[in-house]
C-alpha cells in the first residue's frame, strides 16, 4: 500500500486541488475494492494545524494528521495556493524541512499549480524541471531562477518530483501518477469515470500573454507598450533601441532581464496574442488575421502560432471561436 500525504496549507489554498487529489486516488481504491482487491492508496490529509478555514470561512478542512505525526510517507501532494504567494509561503515554512526530510527518505513529491512555489522553496528543484500556472510563470522565474521552468507543460517528472500546470490541469498529473503506480488500464478507467481528458501535455492553448511589466525599467516598459500598440507594423530591435537612445546590445540585455523574453520573442508573442483574439471573435480568414498582425509569410505565421499556442491557427479558431463551437 502506498501512503499518500495530501497537504492542507496553513493559508488560503485551492480547495479543489485538495479534494481532487483525494478523489482520484480514492477512485482507484473503490475500483479495487469492487474487484475484491485491497486498496492501493492510504490517503491522509496532513496539516500544520488541526483546522484550516478557507474562502472566508465558507469551508473548513480538518487534517487527519499533523506533520509531526507522519514519520514516513511515499508521496506528498502539495496543493495550489490562493492569494498572495509570498504571504502563503511565510505561513507554510514549517512544511519545508519536513518535505525535504521525507524526500531524502525516498518519498516522491507532486506540486499542483502554484504549489510549485512551496516545492521550489525547499531547494530540491534546483537545476530541475518544473511547471506551474502560466499566469504565475514570471513571478516563479524571478523567485527561483535556478529552476528550469517549463510553463507550457501540463506535467513534469524528474527524479521523484512532479509538477502540474495551472488550475484543473492538476487532474492530468493525478491520472499520470495513477498510471505510474497502478498501470495503464486503471489510469484509463479513472479518466473515463471522472471524465478527465487523458494525455493532455500542453497548457499553451490556454495561456494569455499579458507581458511582464512589474519591473522598474521605464524605457523597457515604454518599448513594450510601443510593440503592443503597433502590432500590425514591422518593428525592429534597431528601431526600438534608437527610439530610446540605448545601444542595441544594452537594450537587448535590459529587455531580457526585465521581461524574460528577448525583444524579438516579445514582439512575436504580442503578435500571436493579437491573432488569437481575432481568431476567437472575428469572421476573418487565417490570411486576413495574419496580415492584420504584421505577418506576410503564411508558413512563418503558422509555424510561430503553433510554437506559442501548441495549435495551428485553424485548430485554434475551431476550438475557441463561438460561431465554430456552436456548429
KEGUKOL-89268 format. One line per 4 residues: number of its first residue (from 0); for each residue x, y, z of N, C-alpha, C. Coordinates in steps of 0.02 Angstrom, whole numbers, always signed. Layout:
<sites>
NUM> X:Y:Z:X:Y:Z:X:Y:Z ~ ...
</sites>
This chain:
<sites>
0> +42:-60:+0:+0:+0:+0:+44:+62:+0 ~ +26:+109:-43:+65:+171:-48:+33:+225:-4 ~ +73:+254:+40:+49:+306:+86:+54:+375:+52 ~ -2:+408:+46:-6:+474:+13:-24:+527:+64
4> +16:+580:+67:+2:+636:+111:-18:+696:+69 ~ -82:+714:+72:-106:+773:+37:-104:+831:+87 ~ -62:+880:+73:-52:+935:+120:-113:+981:+122 ~ -127:+1007:+181:-178:+1059:+190:-141:+1121:+216
8> -124:+1167:+172:-84:+1226:+192:-116:+1267:+247 ~ -74:+1302:+284:-96:+1345:+339:-116:+1413:+314 ~ -139:+1416:+253:-157:+1480:+222:-206:+1464:+166 ~ -236:+1515:+135:-284:+1501:+81:-254:+1456:+27
12> -288:+1402:+11:-267:+1359:-43:-327:+1344:-87 ~ -315:+1316:-145:-369:+1298:-190:-398:+1232:-166 ~ -457:+1236:-137:-488:+1177:-106:-496:+1120:-156 ~ -511:+1137:-218:-522:+1085:-268:-460:+1042:-279
16> -400:+1071:-269:-340:+1031:-279:-328:+982:-221 ~ -353:+999:-162:-351:+952:-106:-401:+895:-118 ~ -463:+916:-132:-517:+866:-142:-504:+824:-205 ~ -481:+857:-259:-470:+822:-322:-417:+768:-316
20> -362:+783:-281:-309:+733:-272:-337:+673:-232 ~ -373:+689:-179:-404:+636:-138:-452:+595:-180 ~ -493:+628:-220:-544:+595:-260:-515:+546:-310 ~ -462:+566:-345:-433:+522:-396:-404:+459:-364
24> -364:+468:-311:-333:+410:-279:-387:+366:-245 ~ -439:+398:-218:-492:+360:-186:-533:+321:-238 ~ -538:+347:-299:-572:+312:-352:-536:+246:-368 ~ -470:+248:-366:-431:+187:-377:-448:+136:-322
28> -448:+160:-259:-463:+115:-203:-532:+83:-210 ~ -582:+124:-226:-651:+99:-231:-657:+48:-288 ~ -621:+61:-343:-622:+16:-400:-593:-52:-381 ~ -536:-50:-346:-504:-112:-325:-547:-150:-275
32> -580:-114:-230:-623:-147:-181:-682:-182:-215 ~ -709:-152:-268:-763:-183:-306:-740:-247:-341 ~ -675:-250:-355:-647:-309:-387:-625:-361:-336 ~ -639:-347:-272:-620:-393:-219:-547:-389:-200
36> -515:-333:-217:-444:-324:-203:-434:-272:-147 ~ -374:-271:-119:-359:-223:-67:-346:-154:-98 ~ -363:-100:-62:-349:-33:-88:-274:-23:-95 ~ -255:+18:-144:-183:+29:-157:-156:+89:-119
40> -198:+140:-109:-175:+202:-77:-202:+209:-6 ~ -159:+230:+39:-179:+251:+106:-173:+327:+106 ~ -230:+361:+98:-229:+434:+86:-244:+471:+151 ~ -201:+518:+169:-212:+559:+228:-204:+633:+211
44> -248:+673:+240:-240:+746:+237:-194:+765:+294 ~ -139:+799:+278:-88:+815:+328:-79:+890:+332 ~ -82:+917:+393:-78:+989:+401:-29:+1012:+453 ~ -27:+1078:+462:+14:+1109:+514:-29:+1126:+575
48> -94:+1126:+566:-140:+1141:+620:-201:+1095:+614 ~ -240:+1092:+666:-297:+1046:+669:-354:+1067:+623 ~ -353:+1130:+602:-410:+1154:+562:-388:+1212:+518 ~ -409:+1212:+456:-394:+1266:+410:-459:+1292:+380
52> -469:+1358:+387:-529:+1390:+361:-514:+1419:+292 ~ -558:+1406:+244:-547:+1429:+175:-606:+1470:+150 ~ -591:+1515:+103:-643:+1555:+70:-687:+1592:+122 ~ -651:+1631:+165:-685:+1672:+216:-731:+1631:+260
56> -709:+1571:+277:-746:+1530:+324:-801:+1488:+294 ~ -811:+1492:+228:-864:+1451:+197:-848:+1376:+202 ~ -783:+1360:+201:-763:+1290:+206:-710:+1282:+260 ~ -712:+1226:+294:-662:+1210:+344:-635:+1140:+329
60> -569:+1134:+329:-537:+1069:+318:-501:+1049:+383 ~ -514:+989:+405:-482:+963:+466:-436:+905:+447 ~ -371:+917:+443:-324:+864:+426:-328:+805:+474 ~ -314:+746:+449:-314:+686:+492:-252:+682:+535
64> -198:+715:+512:-135:+711:+549:-95:+775:+540 ~ -53:+790:+588:-6:+846:+582:+61:+817:+558 ~ +103:+860:+530:+165:+834:+500:+209:+797:+552 ~ +206:+819:+614:+246:+786:+666:+224:+716:+681
68> +163:+700:+659:+136:+633:+670:+148:+586:+611 ~ +177:+612:+557:+191:+572:+497:+267:+565:+490 ~ +293:+509:+510:+366:+499:+508:+389:+473:+440 ~ +343:+441:+403:+362:+412:+339:+302:+413:+292
72> +313:+436:+231:+260:+436:+180:+292:+420:+113 ~ +252:+399:+65:+278:+380:-1:+269:+435:-53 ~ +216:+474:-45:+201:+528:-93:+172:+587:-56 ~ +199:+646:-70:+173:+709:-42:+141:+748:-99
76> +80:+769:-89:+45:+810:-138:+37:+881:-110 ~ +66:+930:-145:+63:+1000:-123:+9:+1035:-164 ~ -46:+1055:-134:-100:+1087:-173:-82:+1158:-194 ~ -124:+1187:-234:-114:+1255:-259:-132:+1306:-205
80> -95:+1362:-205:-109:+1416:-159:-158:+1465:-190 ~ -193:+1500:-147:-242:+1550:-169:-225:+1617:-137 ~ -210:+1668:-177:-193:+1733:-149:-120:+1749:-159 ~ -95:+1795:-118:-25:+1817:-123:+22:+1761:-105
84> +64:+1743:-153:+108:+1685:-144:+158:+1696:-87 ~ +187:+1755:-83:+237:+1769:-31:+207:+1759:+38 ~ +147:+1784:+48:+113:+1776:+113:+98:+1703:+127 ~ +76:+1668:+75:+61:+1596:+84:+123:+1557:+104
88> +179:+1573:+72:+241:+1536:+87:+263:+1549:+159 ~ +257:+1611:+183:+277:+1627:+251:+237:+1587:+302 ~ +173:+1575:+287:+130:+1538:+333:+142:+1463:+331 ~ +182:+1441:+283:+191:+1368:+274:+265:+1347:+275
92> +307:+1389:+304:+379:+1374:+306:+394:+1309:+343 ~ +351:+1291:+391:+364:+1230:+430:+359:+1166:+388 ~ +328:+1171:+331:+324:+1113:+286:+392:+1097:+255 ~ +433:+1149:+245:+494:+1141:+205:+541:+1089:+232
96> +562:+1091:+296:+608:+1039:+320:+576:+970:+319 ~ +510:+966:+331:+476:+902:+330:+475:+872:+260 ~ +459:+912:+210:+459:+888:+140:+529:+865:+120 ~ +579:+906:+139:+648:+889:+122:+670:+824:+153
100> +653:+814:+216:+672:+752:+251:+636:+692:+221 ~ +572:+700:+206:+534:+645:+177:+562:+626:+108 ~ +582:+676:+69:+611:+662:+3:+677:+623:+11 ~ +717:+643:+59:+780:+609:+71:+769:+537:+92
104> +712:+523:+124:+695:+456:+146:+662:+415:+90 ~ +653:+446:+32:+627:+408:-25:+558:+428:-48 ~ +527:+477:-15:+460:+499:-37:+464:+536:-103 ~ +412:+531:-142:+405:+572:-202:+361:+632:-185
108> +368:+686:-225:+332:+747:-210:+299:+772:-274 ~ +235:+789:-269:+198:+816:-326:+169:+884:-308 ~ +188:+935:-345:+159:+1002:-334:+105:+1015:-386 ~ +51:+1045:-364:-5:+1060:-408:-9:+1135:-419
112> -7:+1155:-482:-14:+1226:-499:+36:+1269:-460 ~ +13:+1319:-422:+58:+1363:-385:+88:+1331:-324 ~ +69:+1268:-309:+104:+1231:-257:+178:+1223:-273 ~ +196:+1234:-336:+266:+1230:-357:+310:+1280:-319
116> +281:+1335:-297:+320:+1385:-259:+345:+1355:-193 ~ +303:+1316:-160:+324:+1285:-97:+376:+1231:-110 ~ +366:+1191:-162:+415:+1140:-178:+482:+1171:-196 ~ +481:+1224:-235:+543:+1258:-254:+578:+1289:-193
120> +539:+1310:-144:+568:+1340:-84:+610:+1291:-43 ~ +600:+1226:-55:+640:+1176:-20:+711:+1171:-47 ~ +721:+1197:-108:+786:+1192:-141:+794:+1127:-180 ~ +745:+1082:-174:+750:+1017:-208:+745:+1022:-284
124> +715:+1077:-307:+706:+1085:-380:+765:+1119:-414 ~ +815:+1138:-378:+871:+1174:-408:+900:+1134:-467 ~ +901:+1166:-526:+928:+1134:-586:+882:+1084:-617 ~ +820:+1079:-591:+773:+1028:-616:+713:+1062:-650
128> +674:+1021:-686:+616:+1045:-723:+556:+1054:-677 ~ +514:+1103:-695:+453:+1115:-656:+404:+1155:-698 ~ +340:+1145:-684:+288:+1186:-715:+246:+1218:-661 ~ +205:+1266:-680:+158:+1299:-635:+105:+1332:-678
132> +60:+1368:-648:+10:+1403:-688:+44:+1454:-732 ~ +23:+1459:-795:+56:+1505:-841:+53:+1578:-816 ~ +1:+1594:-778:-6:+1663:-755:+47:+1679:-701 ~ +74:+1627:-669:+124:+1638:-616:+195:+1627:-640
136> +204:+1616:-705:+269:+1597:-732:+323:+1650:-720 ~ +306:+1713:-733:+357:+1766:-724:+377:+1773:-651 ~ +329:+1770:-606:+344:+1776:-535:+387:+1717:-512 ~ +373:+1658:-540:+412:+1599:-522:+484:+1606:-546
140> +492:+1629:-608:+560:+1638:-635:+601:+1686:-592 ~ +569:+1740:-571:+605:+1789:-530:+623:+1761:-462 ~ +578:+1722:-433:+590:+1695:-366:+640:+1637:-367 ~ +638:+1597:-421:+679:+1536:-424:+715:+1531:-491
144> +763:+1575:-504:+798:+1575:-569:+839:+1512:-581 ~ +853:+1473:-529:+894:+1413:-537:+852:+1351:-553 ~ +785:+1360:-561:+741:+1304:-580:+726:+1309:-654 ~ +724:+1254:-689:+710:+1253:-761:+634:+1254:-772
148> +605:+1313:-770:+533:+1319:-777:+511:+1301:-848 ~ +460:+1260:-853:+431:+1242:-917:+355:+1256:-914 ~ +336:+1319:-919:+266:+1338:-908:+218:+1313:-961 ~ +244:+1289:-1017:+200:+1262:-1069:+178:+1190:-1052
152> +212:+1159:-1005:+199:+1088:-990:+140:+1080:-942 ~ +100:+1028:-955:+48:+1007:-907:+80:+967:-851 ~ +130:+927:-867:+161:+882:-819:+237:+883:-827 ~ +273:+886:-771:+345:+872:-772:+359:+815:-723
156> +411:+778:-737:+428:+718:-698:+503:+712:-698 ~ +534:+723:-640:+607:+718:-637:+629:+698:-566 ~ +662:+641:-562:+692:+616:-500:+643:+615:-441 ~ +584:+589:-454:+536:+582:-400:+500:+646:-380
160> +505:+696:-423:+468:+759:-411:+426:+774:-473 ~ +364:+789:-461:+316:+801:-514:+286:+871:-505 ~ +264:+900:-560:+227:+963:-555:+174:+964:-610 ~ +124:+1006:-599:+71:+1013:-649:+65:+1085:-670
164> +31:+1095:-726:+16:+1163:-748:-38:+1194:-704 ~ -73:+1243:-732:-120:+1281:-692:-188:+1250:-682 ~ -221:+1274:-629:-291:+1260:-615:-305:+1185:-617 ~ -358:+1165:-655:-380:+1096:-654:-336:+1049:-694
168> -283:+1073:-724:-237:+1028:-758:-202:+981:-708 ~ -207:+997:-643:-178:+951:-594:-209:+882:-598 ~ -271:+878:-623:-304:+813:-630:-267:+768:-680 ~ -236:+799:-731:-196:+760:-778:-136:+730:-744
172> -106:+767:-697:-50:+740:-659:-73:+682:-615 ~ -132:+688:-585:-157:+634:-543:-167:+570:-584 ~ -195:+577:-644:-204:+518:-687:-136:+490:-708 ~ -88:+534:-720:-20:+513:-737:+10:+471:-681
176> -1:+493:-618:+26:+456:-561:-11:+389:-552 ~ -75:+389:-565:-112:+326:-562:-83:+276:-611 ~ -68:+299:-672:-38:+254:-721:+30:+230:-698 ~ +68:+275:-669:+136:+256:-647:+133:+204:-592
180> +86:+211:-546:+83:+166:-489:+40:+104:-501 ~ -13:+112:-541:-63:+58:-547:-72:+32:-617 ~ -38:+61:-666:-43:+36:-734:-90:+75:-779 ~ -82:+63:-843:-120:+100:-894:-195:+85:-890
184> -212:+24:-879:-283:+5:-878:-321:+44:-824 ~ -292:+48:-765:-325:+84:-710:-328:+159:-726 ~ -275:+186:-756:-275:+257:-773:-329:+274:-824 ~ -336:+232:-874:-388:+243:-925:-457:+238:-893
188> -467:+188:-850:-531:+180:-816:-549:+242:-775 ~ -501:+267:-735:-513:+326:-694:-527:+388:-737 ~ -490:+394:-792:-501:+452:-836:-571:+451:-865 ~ -597:+390:-880:-665:+384:-907:-717:+397:-853
192> -707:+368:-794:-755:+376:-739:-760:+449:-716 ~ -702:+483:-714:-700:+553:-690:-703:+603:-747 ~ -705:+577:-809:-707:+618:-869:-651:+670:-870 ~ -591:+645:-860:-530:+685:-865:-496:+667:-930
196> -484:+716:-972:-452:+704:-1037:-381:+679:-1026 ~ -368:+618:-1048:-302:+588:-1038:-253:+612:-1091 ~ -189:+612:-1074:-135:+628:-1121:-131:+702:-1140 ~ -162:+746:-1103:-152:+818:-1117:-81:+836:-1094
200> -43:+867:-1138:+27:+880:-1122:+46:+954:-1119 ~ +4:+997:-1147:+23:+1068:-1151:-33:+1112:-1125 ~ -13:+1164:-1088:-61:+1215:-1067:-55:+1278:-1109 ~ -13:+1275:-1161:-3:+1332:-1205:-67:+1359:-1237
204> -114:+1316:-1258:-175:+1343:-1288:-216:+1386:-1241 ~ -205:+1379:-1175:-244:+1416:-1126:-210:+1481:-1105 ~ -146:+1487:-1119:-108:+1544:-1094:-128:+1609:-1128 ~ -131:+1662:-1088:-145:+1729:-1113:-83:+1771:-1101
208> -54:+1798:-1153:+8:+1837:-1145:-10:+1910:-1129 ~ +10:+1930:-1069:-5:+1999:-1048:+59:+2041:-1041 ~ +116:+2010:-1052:+179:+2047:-1045:+199:+2051:-972 ~ +263:+2059:-960:+289:+2061:-892:+308:+2134:-878
212> +265:+2169:-841:+277:+2241:-830:+285:+2259:-756 ~ +301:+2210:-714:+310:+2225:-643:+380:+2251:-628 ~ +423:+2254:-679:+491:+2280:-670:+492:+2356:-665 ~ +551:+2384:-651:+557:+2457:-641:+595:+2492:-698
216> +608:+2457:-752:+646:+2486:-807:+597:+2523:-853 ~ +590:+2588:-843:+539:+2627:-879:+548:+2628:-955 ~ +609:+2637:-981:+617:+2635:-1055:+594:+2568:-1084 ~ +607:+2514:-1049:+586:+2448:-1074:+510:+2442:-1072
220> +478:+2469:-1020:+405:+2469:-1017:+376:+2507:-1077 ~ +407:+2564:-1093:+383:+2603:-1150:+392:+2565:-1215 ~ +448:+2529:-1220:+460:+2488:-1280:+408:+2433:-1285 ~ +390:+2403:-1229:+339:+2351:-1229:+272:+2380:-1254
224> +254:+2438:-1228:+190:+2469:-1248:+191:+2488:-1322 ~ +248:+2510:-1346:+253:+2527:-1417:+241:+2465:-1460 ~ +271:+2410:-1441:+259:+2347:-1478:+185:+2328:-1478 ~ +154:+2333:-1420:+85:+2313:-1412:+37:+2359:-1451
228> +55:+2422:-1456:+13:+2470:-1492:+26:+2472:-1567 ~ +78:+2437:-1589:+95:+2436:-1660:+102:+2365:-1685 ~ +54:+2324:-1666:+58:+2253:-1680:+56:+2237:-1755 ~ +26:+2281:-1794:+20:+2268:-1866:+78:+2297:-1906
232> +127:+2325:-1871:+184:+2356:-1905:+247:+2313:-1899 ~ +294:+2325:-1942:+359:+2292:-1937:+403:+2333:-1890 ~ +417:+2306:-1833:+457:+2341:-1783:+522:+2304:-1774 ~ +578:+2339:-1781:+643:+2307:-1774:+676:+2324:-1707
236> +723:+2283:-1686:+759:+2296:-1624:+800:+2360:-1630 ~ +830:+2371:-1689:+868:+2432:-1700:+824:+2494:-1693 ~ +764:+2490:-1720:+717:+2546:-1714:+701:+2561:-1642 ~ +690:+2509:-1602:+672:+2519:-1532:+732:+2546:-1492
240> +791:+2519:-1504:+849:+2542:-1467:+865:+2615:-1484 ~ +857:+2634:-1548:+867:+2704:-1568:+815:+2750:-1537 ~ +753:+2725:-1534:+698:+2764:-1507:+711:+2785:-1435 ~ +743:+2741:-1397:+754:+2755:-1326:+828:+2770:-1311
244> +866:+2783:-1364:+937:+2804:-1358:+977:+2755:-1315 ~ +969:+2691:-1329:+1005:+2638:-1295:+1039:+2596:-1348 ~ +1101:+2577:-1336:+1134:+2534:-1385:+1096:+2469:-1392 ~ +1099:+2440:-1452:+1061:+2378:-1464:+1080:+2324:-1414
248> +1143:+2315:-1401:+1166:+2262:-1356:+1139:+2273:-1285 ~ +1143:+2336:-1262:+1119:+2352:-1195:+1043:+2347:-1192 ~ +1009:+2367:-1246:+936:+2363:-1248:+913:+2291:-1243 ~ +945:+2247:-1282:+926:+2176:-1281:+939:+2145:-1212
252> +995:+2165:-1181:+1011:+2138:-1115:+959:+2161:-1063 ~ +943:+2225:-1064:+894:+2252:-1015:+824:+2224:-1028 ~ +807:+2215:-1091:+740:+2190:-1108:+732:+2118:-1083 ~ +783:+2077:-1095:+781:+2007:-1073:+778:+2003:-996
256> +816:+2044:-962:+817:+2044:-889:+749:+2064:-861 ~ +717:+2113:-894:+653:+2139:-868:+594:+2094:-884 ~ +594:+2063:-942:+533:+2027:-965:+541:+1952:-971 ~ +602:+1927:-965:+617:+1855:-976:+609:+1835:-1049
260> +601:+1884:-1093:+598:+1872:-1166:+648:+1917:-1201 ~ +674:+1895:-1257:+711:+1941:-1299:+661:+1988:-1332 ~ +683:+2046:-1359:+635:+2090:-1393:+599:+2055:-1451 ~ +634:+2013:-1488:+603:+1977:-1545:+550:+1928:-1519
264> +567:+1891:-1466:+518:+1844:-1437:+457:+1881:-1412 ~ +468:+1937:-1380:+412:+1976:-1352:+366:+2000:-1408 ~ +396:+2026:-1461:+356:+2051:-1518:+316:+1994:-1550 ~ +347:+1936:-1556:+312:+1878:-1584:+253:+1858:-1541
268> +263:+1859:-1475:+208:+1840:-1430:+151:+1891:-1431 ~ +169:+1955:-1437:+118:+2007:-1442:+76:+1997:-1505 ~ +111:+1984:-1560:+76:+1974:-1624:+30:+1912:-1622 ~ +56:+1858:-1594:+16:+1797:-1591:-43:+1805:-1544
272> -34:+1842:-1489:-90:+1854:-1443:-145:+1894:-1478 ~ -125:+1943:-1519:-174:+1982:-1557:-210:+1937:-1608 ~ -172:+1892:-1638:-201:+1845:-1687:-251:+1799:-1652 ~ -234:+1776:-1593:-279:+1732:-1555:-347:+1766:-1542
276> -344:+1830:-1522:-405:+1866:-1507:-448:+1874:-1570 ~ -416:+1886:-1627:-453:+1891:-1690:-485:+1825:-1708 ~ -448:+1771:-1700:-474:+1705:-1717:-532:+1685:-1671 ~ -530:+1709:-1609:-583:+1693:-1561:-649:+1730:-1576
280> -643:+1790:-1604:-703:+1833:-1606:-725:+1857:-1676 ~ -680:+1855:-1725:-697:+1884:-1790:-713:+1831:-1841 ~ -737:+1853:-1899:-750:+1808:-1955:-695:+1809:-2006 ~ -640:+1843:-1991:-584:+1848:-2038:-554:+1778:-2050
284> -532:+1767:-2112:-498:+1703:-2125:-427:+1707:-2100 ~ -392:+1651:-2103:-325:+1646:-2074:-277:+1697:-2105 ~ -279:+1705:-2170:-234:+1753:-2203:-248:+1825:-2182 ~ -312:+1841:-2176:-330:+1909:-2154:-304:+1923:-2084
288> -311:+1874:-2041:-285:+1881:-1972:-209:+1888:-1974 ~ -177:+1849:-2015:-104:+1850:-2022:-81:+1920:-2042 ~ -112:+1949:-2094:-92:+2016:-2117:-106:+2069:-2064 ~ -160:+2060:-2026:-179:+2111:-1976:-129:+2116:-1919
292> -89:+2063:-1908:-39:+2066:-1855:+32:+2072:-1882 ~ +37:+2092:-1945:+102:+2110:-1972:+143:+2054:-2003 ~ +112:+1996:-2014:+147:+1941:-2048:+129:+1941:-2122 ~ +177:+1925:-2165:+163:+1919:-2236:+179:+1849:-2263
296> +215:+1810:-2222:+235:+1743:-2240:+190:+1694:-2203 ~ +146:+1659:-2239:+97:+1615:-2206:+131:+1557:-2169 ~ +185:+1530:-2198:+219:+1475:-2166:+250:+1497:-2100 ~ +282:+1556:-2100:+313:+1583:-2039:+260:+1596:-1986
300> +202:+1623:-2007:+148:+1637:-1960:+122:+1573:-1929 ~ +108:+1524:-1970:+80:+1461:-1943:+130:+1426:-1898 ~ +194:+1428:-1916:+246:+1396:-1875:+251:+1430:-1808 ~ +252:+1496:-1807:+258:+1533:-1744:+195:+1525:-1702
304> +137:+1525:-1734:+74:+1517:-1698:+72:+1450:-1661 ~ +92:+1397:-1696:+91:+1331:-1666:+144:+1325:-1612 ~ +201:+1356:-1621:+254:+1354:-1571:+231:+1384:-1506 ~ +194:+1439:-1510:+172:+1475:-1450:+110:+1445:-1419
308> +62:+1424:-1460:-2:+1401:-1433:-9:+1325:-1430 ~ +32:+1290:-1468:+26:+1218:-1471:-27:+1194:-1520 ~ -60:+1242:-1554:-113:+1226:-1602:-100:+1264:-1667 ~ -125:+1237:-1723:-123:+1275:-1785:-175:+1331:-1781
312> -169:+1384:-1822:-219:+1437:-1820:-290:+1412:-1832 ~ -299:+1366:-1879:-366:+1341:-1893:-393:+1298:-1836 ~ -350:+1259:-1804:-372:+1219:-1746:-391:+1264:-1688 ~ -352:+1317:-1680:-367:+1364:-1626:-434:+1398:-1637
316> -447:+1420:-1699:-511:+1452:-1715:-568:+1404:-1704 ~ -561:+1342:-1727:-614:+1293:-1718:-628:+1278:-1645 ~ -578:+1285:-1603:-585:+1270:-1532:-616:+1327:-1493 ~ -598:+1389:-1510:-617:+1446:-1468:-666:+1496:-1499
320> -674:+1494:-1565:-721:+1541:-1596:-793:+1519:-1582 ~ -834:+1563:-1555:-901:+1544:-1534:-942:+1517:-1593 ~ -938:+1549:-1650:-977:+1526:-1708:-956:+1456:-1729 ~ -891:+1441:-1724:-868:+1374:-1741:-890:+1324:-1689
324> -889:+1345:-1625:-905:+1299:-1571:-977:+1276:-1571 ~ -1023:+1318:-1596:-1094:+1300:-1594:-1118:+1263:-1656 ~ -1074:+1255:-1705:-1093:+1219:-1766:-1099:+1145:-1753
</sites>
